[in-house]
């Protein structure tokens, strides 16, 4: 059964036209469906959970990275069996600002192509999902994400970009200007980071991004080798760089050469544990999370299936 979740605030100027085209397309296919419209922050989590618990195994998301992240969170929190969850297939019609998850899959804001991919030409591909575990008021919480999770400057840039959109509208450049605004005011905070691969970093954290996908911040390639099909995180950690070093790295943000920068610690891991005595701002897929540490970030390999272009599908090998 097909369930559609729509965020009308993402790309709202074209919302009516896109919705009309979608409904006409489904009508021609004579395909039963249910659609839900988000009304407030985190509503997509509730809607996705409700749909999959009712047996919907196809979910089409019309929204940005944040909306998709909430849908993934809802699916992963649903009271269904592991077997049921692995049968769920989702698709994306990008309507947001950054479109970082869609960028990896060559999904653009051409909504007709995205819908043709979901209904006709796409192939199913298993994708990994990330899980952030933290404690709030003594209770353990799990927050799932699909693309990346960031700390320090990464999170502050997201925070500044969200403020900017209220003044200049939703633009990919919001992240770049947010970065410039944040980078000269942020102070590094002491953390101890460990991974399941044996890495330990005891240093002041300036910024860190743990990537399931390679893009973040509207096209910035912080982890250019990250691949949501390979079962492992690709991550970068920066301690306390000088202004000169920061300026030298900015040109490499978008060309995939950030791994060449000497003061950036690049690593891979299935699990990352971050211990800190101070509050750290976190963003997961552009959604700000406010909670004290420690934090544990795990990858869930091949957690869900997504409709992707045929040239992005990896052939699954038999066990």
C-alpha positions in Angstrom: 0.0 0.0 0.0 1.2 3.5 -0.8 1.4 6.3 1.7 2.4 9.8 0.8 3.8 12.3 3.3 3.9 16.0 2.2 5.6 18.9 3.9 3.8 21.9 2.3 6.3 24.4 3.7 9.3 23.0 1.8 9.4 24.7 -1.6 5.9 26.1 -0.9 5.7 28.3 -3.9 5.3 25.3 -6.2 3.4 23.1 -3.8 0.0 23.2 -5.4 1.3 22.6 -8.9 3.4 19.6 -7.7 0.6 18.1 -5.7 -1.9 18.4 -8.5 0.5 16.7 -10.9 1.2 13.9 -8.4 -2.5 13.2 -7.8 -3.3 13.1 -11.5 -0.4 10.7 -12.1 -1.7 8.3 -9.4 -5.2 8.6 -10.7 -4.1 7.5 -14.1 -2.4 4.5 -12.5 -5.6 3.5 -10.6 -3.5 3.0 -7.6 -5.0 3.3 -4.1 -3.1 5.6 -1.7 -3.3 7.7 1.4 -1.7 11.0 1.8 -0.8 13.0 5.0 0.3 16.6 5.3 2.6 17.7 8.0 1.4 20.5 10.3 4.2 21.1 12.7 7.8 20.1 13.5 8.3 16.3 14.0 4.8 15.6 12.7 6.3 13.5 9.9 7.7 11.1 12.6 4.2 10.5 13.8 2.7 10.2 10.4 5.3 7.7 9.1 5.0 5.5 12.2 1.2 5.5 11.9 1.3 4.5 8.3 3.8 1.6 8.5 2.1 0.3 11.6 -1.1 0.1 9.5 0.6 -1.9 6.9 1.8 0.7 4.4 5.0 -0.6 2.8 5.6 2.1 0.2 6.2 5.7 1.4 6.7 8.7 -0.9 8.1 11.8 0.8 7.6 15.3 -0.7 9.9 17.5 1.3 13.4 18.3 2.2 16.2 16.5 4.1 14.6 17.2 7.4 11.2 15.8 6.4 12.8 12.7 5.0 14.8 12.3 8.3 11.6 12.5 10.3 10.0 9.9 8.1 13.0 7.6 8.6 12.8 8.2 12.3 9.2 7.3 12.3 9.7 4.0 10.4 12.6 3.0 12.7 10.5 3.6 15.8 7.4 1.8 14.5 6.1 -1.2 16.4 6.7 -3.7 13.5 8.9 -6.7 13.0 12.4 -6.6 11.5 11.0 -8.6 8.6 8.3 -6.0 8.0 10.7 -3.1 8.2 13.0 -4.5 5.7 10.2 -4.8 3.2 9.4 -1.0 3.4 10.4 1.0 0.3 10.6 4.8 0.4 11.1 7.4 -2.3 11.8 11.1 -2.3 10.6 14.1 -4.3 13.0 16.8 -3.1 11.4 20.0 -2.1 13.8 21.5 0.5 16.7 23.9 0.7 19.8 21.7 0.9 18.7 18.5 -0.9 21.9 16.8 0.3 20.5 13.3 0.4 18.9 13.6 -3.0 22.1 15.0 -4.4 23.9 11.7 -4.0 21.2 9.9 -5.9 21.0 12.5 -8.7 17.5 13.5 -7.5 16.9 17.1 -8.4 14.0 19.4 -7.9 12.6 18.3 -11.3 9.6 16.7 -9.6 8.4 14.9 -12.7 11.6 13.0 -13.0 11.5 12.1 -9.3 8.0 10.8 -9.6 8.8 8.8 -12.7 11.7 7.3 -10.9 9.5 6.3 -7.9 6.6 4.9 -10.0 8.3 3.5 -13.1 12.1 3.6 -13.8 13.6 3.2 -10.3 15.2 0.2 -8.7 15.2 -0.8 -5.0 18.4 -0.3 -3.1 19.1 -1.1 0.5 20.5 1.9 2.4 22.1 2.4 5.8 20.5 4.5 8.5 22.3 6.2 11.4 21.2 6.2 15.1 22.0 8.8 17.7 21.6 7.5 21.3 21.6 10.0 24.2 20.0 10.5 27.6 17.5 13.2 28.5 16.3 13.5 32.1 17.9 10.1 32.8 15.9 8.4 30.1 17.6 6.9 27.0 16.5 8.3 23.6 17.2 7.1 20.1 17.1 9.5 17.2 17.5 8.1 13.7 18.9 10.0 10.7 19.6 9.2 7.1 22.3 11.5 5.8 24.6 12.9 8.4 25.0 14.2 11.9 27.2 17.2 12.9 28.6 18.8 16.0 30.3 22.2 16.7 30.5 24.5 13.7 28.5 22.0 11.6 25.5 22.4 14.0 26.0 26.1 14.5 26.0 26.6 10.7 22.7 24.8 10.4 21.3 27.0 13.2 22.4 30.2 11.5 21.1 29.0 8.1 17.6 28.4 9.7 17.6 31.9 11.0 18.7 33.3 7.6 15.8 31.7 5.7 13.3 33.8 7.6 15.0 36.9 6.2 16.1 35.9 2.7 14.0 32.8 2.0 15.2 29.2 1.4 18.4 29.2 -0.6 21.3 26.8 -0.7 23.7 29.7 -0.1 22.1 30.1 3.4 24.4 27.3 4.6 27.5 29.0 3.2 26.7 32.4 4.8 25.7 30.6 7.9 29.2 28.9 7.9 31.0 32.2 7.5 28.9 33.7 10.3 29.6 30.8 12.7 33.2 30.0 12.0 34.5 33.3 13.4 32.5 33.1 16.6 32.5 29.5 17.6 34.7 28.2 20.5 36.1 24.7 20.6 34.9 22.5 23.5 36.8 19.6 25.1 35.6 16.1 24.1 36.9 12.5 24.2 35.9 10.6 21.1 36.3 6.8 20.7 35.3 4.5 17.9 34.8 0.7 17.4 37.8 0.8 15.1 40.2 1.7 17.9 40.5 5.4 17.4 40.7 7.8 20.3 40.7 11.6 20.1 41.0 13.7 23.2 40.9 17.3 22.0 38.9 20.4 21.8 36.2 19.9 19.2 35.8 22.7 16.6 33.6 20.7 14.2 32.7 17.1 13.4 30.5 15.6 10.8 29.7 11.9 10.7 28.4 11.0 7.2 26.2 8.3 5.9 26.0 10.3 2.7 28.8 12.6 1.3 26.9 15.9 1.1 25.8 18.3 3.8 25.0 22.0 4.2 23.6 22.4 0.7 26.3 20.6 -1.3 29.3 20.8 1.0 31.3 17.6 0.7 32.6 17.1 4.2 32.9 13.4 3.8 33.3 12.9 0.0 33.8 9.2 0.2 30.7 8.5 2.3 28.4 6.0 0.7 25.0 5.0 2.2 25.3 1.5 0.7 28.6 0.5 2.3 27.6 -0.2 5.9 30.1 2.2 7.5 30.3 5.9 8.5 32.9 8.2 7.0 33.7 11.1 9.3 35.8 14.2 9.9 37.0 15.8 13.1 38.6 19.2 13.5 40.2 20.4 16.7 41.2 24.1 17.1 42.4 25.5 13.7 43.8 28.9 13.1 41.9 31.4 11.0 44.5 31.0 8.3 44.0 27.2 8.2 40.2 27.7 8.1 40.4 30.1 5.1 42.8 27.6 3.3 40.2 24.8 3.6 37.1 26.8 2.4 37.8 26.4 -1.3 37.9 22.6 -0.9 34.4 22.4 0.7 32.6 21.8 -2.5 35.1 20.0 -4.8 35.6 16.8 -2.8 39.2 17.5 -1.8 38.6 18.2 1.9 40.3 14.9 2.8 43.6 16.5 1.5 43.5 19.1 4.3 46.2 18.3 6.8 44.5 19.5 10.0 41.3 17.5 9.4 41.2 14.0 11.0 39.3 11.7 8.7 38.2 8.3 9.9 35.7 5.4 9.4 33.6 3.7 12.0 30.5 1.7 12.7 30.1 3.2 16.1 31.3 6.6 17.5 31.1 7.5 21.2 31.5 11.2 22.3 32.0 12.1 25.9 31.9 15.7 27.1 31.3 17.6 30.3 29.7 20.5 28.4 26.7 20.9 26.2 27.2 20.3 22.5 24.8 21.6 19.8 23.9 18.8 17.4 22.3 18.7 14.0 21.0 15.5 12.3 19.9 16.0 8.7 19.5 19.7 9.4 17.4 19.1 12.5 18.8 20.6 15.7 18.9 18.3 18.8 19.4 19.9 22.2 20.6 17.4 24.8 23.7 16.8 27.0 26.1 14.0 26.4 27.5 11.4 26.3 26.4 10.6 22.8 26.6 7.3 20.8 26.3 7.2 17.1 25.8 3.8 15.4 25.2 2.7 11.8 22.3 0.3 11.0 23.4 -1.4 7.8 20.8 -2.0 5.0 18.1 -0.9 7.3 15.6 0.2 4.6 15.0 0.1 0.9 14.9 3.2 -1.4 13.8 3.7 -5.0 16.9 5.0 -6.8 18.1 5.4 -10.4 19.2 2.2 -12.0 22.8 3.3 -12.3 22.9 3.9 -8.5 21.7 0.4 -7.6 24.3 -2.0 -6.2 23.7 -5.7 -7.0 22.9 -7.5 -3.8 25.1 -10.6 -3.2 23.7 -13.8 -1.7 24.7 -14.6 1.9 
